[in-house]
Amino acid sequence: MVKQLNLTLSLRNRTVPARIGLILLETDHTTELEFARHMPHDLVGVYANRIPYANPTTPDNLKRMTPMIGERAAQILPEADLDVVYYGCTSASFVIGDDLVAEHIRAAKPTSIVVTPTLAAVAACQHLAVSNLAVLTPYLAETSALLDPYMASNGLCVVSHACLGIEDDRIMAALDDKSLIKAAEAADHPEADALFISCTALRAIEVVPILEARLGKPVITSNQAAIWYILRHLGLPQPTRNACDLFRTLSELGQH
């Protein structure tokens, strides 16, 4: 026989102090891993949802996600507030536009701060006093070309831009450290203040300390910039794993 206890119970205000929602491509193999490895688990809950996406990484395919962004945000802890919602696709962010991405997410989660990889990367460049940027992307050239005017509109000069011409984000995620390092070194430029490795699919955070030592300048990646930006917004300490110029900086995050 089961006995039902007649107790006065108290509830937590939240199961965890801060809540982050991730909207990820259904083919993303990387972002959850990088967030899991770099977030303070006792202070942050990370909750992910997937959005339908079809390769190749052309501008048209990226734009097709737009009508689904708000719906996918709404499905993350329905009827609960999120402190941050991160739309984890760099190419879609600069193709669709940060403002339109934020509009769709805020329709579903109006109290959330919306973060995109591009917004975070620009904030990281501003924080590190970067003016001239070298860029490496894994995308097709037609998609990569749209990143330069985005950076220019945010006051950054792209002095060199190299792409790998890969059309499938699952292949991007499979690139090993040796390939990423070789590509990054080839993409760098002596006039660049920093190197930006664009794409949330690339498992690039792990090679940042190696590249900064070799290149002698900051290296910014999509997920790394987003993690830094989100933790700063939440007032939480930066990661100690994969210490880099961005994670080591101590001044307050400026307004984007």
SETINU-520366 format. One record per residue (C-alpha): residue number from 0; chain; x, y, z. Coordinates in pm, 1 decimal. Layout:
<recs>
[NUM A [X Y Z]],
...
</recs>
This chain:
<recs>
[0 A [0.0 0.0 0.0]],
[1 A [132.0 345.2 -95.5]],
[2 A [113.4 613.4 170.1]],
[3 A [73.2 970.3 48.4]],
[4 A [268.1 1212.5 266.4]],
[5 A [84.9 1519.9 388.3]],
[6 A [376.3 1762.8 405.6]],
[7 A [423.5 2133.0 349.3]],
[8 A [666.5 2152.8 60.0]],
[9 A [874.1 2447.5 -56.1]],
[10 A [985.6 2509.9 -412.5]],
[11 A [1300.7 2645.1 -567.6]],
[12 A [1261.4 2975.6 -744.7]],
[13 A [1471.3 2821.0 -1021.8]],
[14 A [1642.8 2487.9 -1060.9]],
[15 A [1960.4 2678.2 -1155.7]],
[16 A [2050.0 3049.9 -1122.3]],
[17 A [2082.3 3121.4 -1496.8]],
[18 A [1912.4 2963.8 -1797.3]],
[19 A [2051.1 2964.7 -2150.2]],
[20 A [1857.1 2841.7 -2451.3]],
[21 A [2039.2 2722.3 -2762.8]],
[22 A [1878.6 2711.1 -3105.6]],
[23 A [2098.5 2479.1 -3309.7]],
[24 A [2094.0 2337.2 -3658.7]],
[25 A [1965.7 1981.6 -3657.0]],
[26 A [2302.4 1880.6 -3805.8]],
[27 A [2515.3 2061.8 -3542.9]],
[28 A [2773.1 1830.0 -3381.5]],
[29 A [2973.2 2098.8 -3200.3]],
[30 A [2793.9 2376.9 -3012.9]],
[31 A [2649.1 2167.7 -2729.1]],
[32 A [2992.5 2014.6 -2669.9]],
[33 A [3167.0 2351.5 -2654.1]],
[34 A [2905.6 2501.8 -2423.0]],
[35 A [2912.4 2194.0 -2197.4]],
[36 A [3290.6 2215.5 -2165.4]],
[37 A [3308.0 2588.5 -2092.4]],
[38 A [3001.5 2674.0 -1881.6]],
[39 A [2996.4 2666.7 -1496.8]],
[40 A [2748.4 2381.4 -1455.4]],
[41 A [2640.8 2464.2 -1099.6]],
[42 A [2545.4 2818.3 -1203.4]],
[43 A [2407.8 2776.5 -1555.5]],
[44 A [2153.1 2547.8 -1715.2]],
[45 A [2187.3 2504.0 -2091.6]],
[46 A [1876.9 2387.6 -2279.5]],
[47 A [1894.9 2315.5 -2653.4]],
[48 A [1645.6 2281.6 -2934.5]],
[49 A [1710.2 2196.9 -3298.3]],
[50 A [1593.6 2371.5 -3612.8]],
[51 A [1544.6 2197.2 -3950.3]],
[52 A [1824.5 2271.7 -4192.6]],
[53 A [1931.2 2134.7 -4529.7]],
[54 A [2282.3 2151.0 -4673.9]],
[55 A [2453.9 2293.5 -4877.0]],
[56 A [2537.6 2612.7 -4688.3]],
[57 A [2403.1 2852.8 -4948.1]],
[58 A [2241.6 3184.6 -4857.5]],
[59 A [1902.5 3058.2 -4976.9]],
[60 A [1916.4 2748.1 -4756.5]],
[61 A [2023.0 2955.3 -4457.8]],
[62 A [1736.4 3201.6 -4507.9]],
[63 A [1484.4 2915.6 -4510.7]],
[64 A [1531.7 2879.5 -4135.4]],
[65 A [1396.6 3227.7 -4064.6]],
[66 A [1023.3 3146.6 -4017.1]],
[67 A [1106.3 2863.5 -3774.1]],
[68 A [1335.8 3053.6 -3537.9]],
[69 A [1063.8 3186.0 -3307.4]],
[70 A [881.9 2853.4 -3290.6]],
[71 A [1199.3 2671.9 -3188.4]],
[72 A [1273.1 2933.2 -2921.9]],
[73 A [923.2 2893.2 -2780.6]],
[74 A [974.0 2517.8 -2743.2]],
[75 A [1269.7 2562.9 -2505.6]],
[76 A [1122.0 2535.4 -2153.1]],
[77 A [775.5 2648.2 -2268.6]],
[78 A [621.3 2923.8 -2055.9]],
[79 A [949.8 2969.9 -1867.4]],
[80 A [1184.2 3266.7 -1894.8]],
[81 A [1533.4 3225.1 -2036.1]],
[82 A [1809.5 3470.1 -1949.4]],
[83 A [1975.0 3424.7 -2288.1]],
[84 A [1881.6 3266.9 -2619.5]],
[85 A [2173.0 3187.9 -2850.6]],
[86 A [2103.0 3128.9 -3219.3]],
[87 A [2396.5 2904.5 -3299.8]],
[88 A [2462.5 2958.9 -3668.7]],
[89 A [2715.8 3220.4 -3776.4]],
[90 A [2646.6 3217.5 -4149.4]],
[91 A [2269.5 3236.9 -4099.3]],
[92 A [2318.3 3525.9 -3856.4]],
[93 A [2494.7 3746.3 -4110.1]],
[94 A [2276.1 3626.6 -4400.2]],
[95 A [1942.8 3671.0 -4217.4]],
[96 A [2065.0 3958.5 -3999.7]],
[97 A [2101.6 3988.9 -3622.1]],
[98 A [1799.4 4216.6 -3589.8]],
[99 A [1559.8 3982.2 -3770.0]],
[100 A [1687.3 3682.6 -3572.6]],
[101 A [1631.2 3877.1 -3249.3]],
[102 A [1283.8 3985.8 -3358.4]],
[103 A [1171.4 3625.3 -3407.2]],
[104 A [1322.7 3505.6 -3079.5]],
[105 A [1186.2 3792.6 -2872.5]],
[106 A [836.9 3722.8 -3004.2]],
[107 A [863.6 3390.4 -2820.5]],
[108 A [1094.2 3484.0 -2530.5]],
[109 A [1043.8 3859.4 -2480.4]],
[110 A [1258.6 3892.7 -2167.7]],
[111 A [1560.5 3709.0 -2308.6]],
[112 A [1884.4 3862.6 -2426.8]],
[113 A [1937.3 3738.6 -2783.0]],
[114 A [2291.5 3648.1 -2884.1]],
[115 A [2417.5 3550.7 -3226.8]],
[116 A [2772.5 3441.2 -3311.7]],
[117 A [2819.3 3749.4 -3528.4]],
[118 A [2700.7 3992.7 -3262.0]],
[119 A [2930.0 3824.0 -3008.0]],
[120 A [3227.2 3825.5 -3246.0]],
[121 A [3188.2 4197.9 -3312.8]],
[122 A [3161.6 4266.2 -2938.2]],
[123 A [3477.0 4059.5 -2882.5]],
[124 A [3662.6 4261.4 -3147.6]],
[125 A [3551.2 4586.9 -2988.3]],
[126 A [3654.6 4458.5 -2646.6]],
[127 A [4001.0 4364.7 -2773.9]],
[128 A [4039.6 4694.9 -2967.0]],
[129 A [4053.2 4513.5 -3301.7]],
[130 A [4015.3 4724.3 -3615.4]],
[131 A [4164.6 4505.5 -3889.9]],
[132 A [4053.1 4145.9 -3910.8]],
[133 A [4166.9 3832.7 -4089.6]],
[134 A [3884.2 3586.4 -4146.3]],
[135 A [3869.2 3211.1 -4199.1]],
[136 A [3539.6 3046.1 -4288.5]],
[137 A [3464.5 2686.9 -4390.8]],
[138 A [3176.1 2796.1 -4616.5]],
[139 A [3125.0 2819.1 -4988.7]],
[140 A [3263.4 3140.9 -5138.5]],
[141 A [2916.0 3281.3 -5216.7]],
[142 A [2818.2 3254.8 -4851.7]],
[143 A [3152.7 3371.0 -4714.3]],
[144 A [3142.5 3688.2 -4925.2]],
[145 A [2843.9 3818.3 -4726.1]],
[146 A [3045.4 3830.8 -4403.4]],
[147 A [3272.4 4116.6 -4518.8]],
[148 A [2997.0 4380.4 -4555.5]],
[149 A [2851.9 4269.9 -4220.9]],
[150 A [3186.3 4332.2 -4051.5]],
[151 A [3230.7 4662.1 -4236.5]],
[152 A [2887.1 4777.8 -4116.1]],
[153 A [3014.6 4720.4 -3761.8]],
[154 A [3334.8 4920.6 -3809.8]],
[155 A [3570.4 4631.1 -3881.7]],
[156 A [3798.2 4611.6 -4184.6]],
[157 A [3851.5 4260.5 -4322.9]],
[158 A [4208.0 4272.1 -4457.2]],
[159 A [4208.9 3907.9 -4567.7]],
[160 A [3939.4 3644.6 -4602.9]],
[161 A [3994.3 3276.8 -4680.2]],
[162 A [3728.8 3008.0 -4713.7]],
[163 A [3750.7 2628.9 -4738.0]],
[164 A [3460.4 2582.9 -4979.8]],
[165 A [3286.5 2312.3 -4775.1]],
[166 A [2913.6 2281.1 -4840.9]],
[167 A [2814.0 2043.6 -4558.2]],
[168 A [2830.7 2154.6 -4193.0]],
[169 A [2880.0 1794.6 -4079.6]],
[170 A [3209.2 1786.8 -4271.1]],
[171 A [3303.6 2117.2 -4109.4]],
[172 A [3251.6 1962.0 -3766.0]],
[173 A [3472.9 1666.1 -3858.4]],
[174 A [3782.4 1874.8 -3940.2]],
[175 A [4062.5 1782.8 -3700.3]],
[176 A [4293.4 2013.7 -3503.4]],
[177 A [4577.8 1978.7 -3752.5]],
[178 A [4355.5 2092.5 -4039.9]],
[179 A [4212.8 2384.4 -3843.5]],
[180 A [4557.7 2506.1 -3741.4]],
[181 A [4691.3 2478.2 -4096.2]],
[182 A [4392.9 2665.0 -4239.9]],
[183 A [4407.1 2936.3 -3973.2]],
[184 A [4776.8 3000.8 -4029.8]],
[185 A [4714.9 3026.4 -4404.6]],
[186 A [4425.0 3268.7 -4349.1]],
[187 A [4612.8 3509.0 -4120.7]],
[188 A [4750.3 3839.1 -4248.5]],
[189 A [5032.6 4052.5 -4102.3]],
[190 A [4809.8 4362.8 -4100.9]],
[191 A [4532.8 4190.5 -3905.1]],
[192 A [4492.8 4272.5 -3536.8]],
[193 A [4312.3 3942.3 -3482.9]],
[194 A [4194.6 3631.4 -3664.8]],
[195 A [3824.7 3541.5 -3666.8]],
[196 A [3740.7 3175.3 -3731.0]],
[197 A [3376.7 3186.0 -3832.8]],
[198 A [3131.0 2896.4 -3788.3]],
[199 A [2976.1 2727.7 -3488.0]],
[200 A [3026.6 2388.5 -3654.8]],
[201 A [3407.0 2409.0 -3637.0]],
[202 A [3556.2 2260.1 -3319.8]],
[203 A [3794.2 2553.1 -3300.3]],
[204 A [3803.9 2660.2 -2934.4]],
[205 A [4052.0 2385.0 -2853.0]],
[206 A [4313.9 2521.1 -3096.9]],
[207 A [4285.9 2889.6 -2999.6]],
[208 A [4568.3 2882.7 -2738.6]],
[209 A [4800.8 2716.3 -2991.1]],
[210 A [4714.6 2965.9 -3263.2]],
[211 A [4751.6 3271.2 -3037.7]],
[212 A [5099.3 3152.7 -2939.0]],
[213 A [5198.4 3101.2 -3303.1]],
[214 A [5035.5 3408.6 -3454.8]],
[215 A [5102.2 3650.3 -3168.8]],
[216 A [4751.9 3797.3 -3180.7]],
[217 A [4401.0 3722.9 -3050.2]],
[218 A [4204.3 3447.0 -3218.7]],
[219 A [3825.8 3465.8 -3197.1]],
[220 A [3588.1 3181.4 -3282.5]],
[221 A [3210.1 3184.7 -3308.1]],
[222 A [3123.4 2974.7 -3002.2]],
[223 A [3413.9 3110.9 -2798.5]],
[224 A [3290.6 3467.7 -2853.7]],
[225 A [2934.4 3367.0 -2764.7]],
[226 A [3043.0 3191.8 -2444.4]],
[227 A [3248.0 3496.8 -2343.1]],
[228 A [2963.0 3736.3 -2425.2]],
[229 A [2699.4 3533.4 -2241.4]],
[230 A [2909.3 3483.6 -1927.9]],
[231 A [2990.1 3854.9 -1917.2]],
[232 A [2621.3 3939.3 -1949.9]],
[233 A [2536.0 3699.5 -1666.1]],
[234 A [2818.4 3832.7 -1448.2]],
[235 A [2983.9 3490.7 -1427.3]],
[236 A [3355.4 3402.1 -1443.0]],
[237 A [3520.0 3321.1 -1771.9]],
[238 A [3631.3 2964.9 -1846.5]],
[239 A [3972.1 2841.6 -1736.1]],
[240 A [3971.9 2571.4 -2003.4]],
[241 A [4142.2 2686.2 -2325.8]],
[242 A [4261.3 3013.7 -2174.0]],
[243 A [4289.2 3276.2 -2445.9]],
[244 A [4318.0 3651.6 -2486.7]],
[245 A [3939.9 3692.9 -2486.0]],
[246 A [3872.8 3478.3 -2177.9]],
[247 A [4157.1 3647.2 -1988.2]],
[248 A [4033.5 4004.7 -2035.6]],
[249 A [3890.9 4163.7 -1721.0]],
[250 A [3716.6 4486.6 -1820.1]],
[251 A [3339.8 4510.1 -1840.1]],
[252 A [3154.8 4420.3 -2157.4]],
[253 A [3074.4 4731.8 -2354.8]],
[254 A [2742.2 4791.9 -2522.5]],
[255 A [2712.4 4654.4 -2875.6]],
</recs>
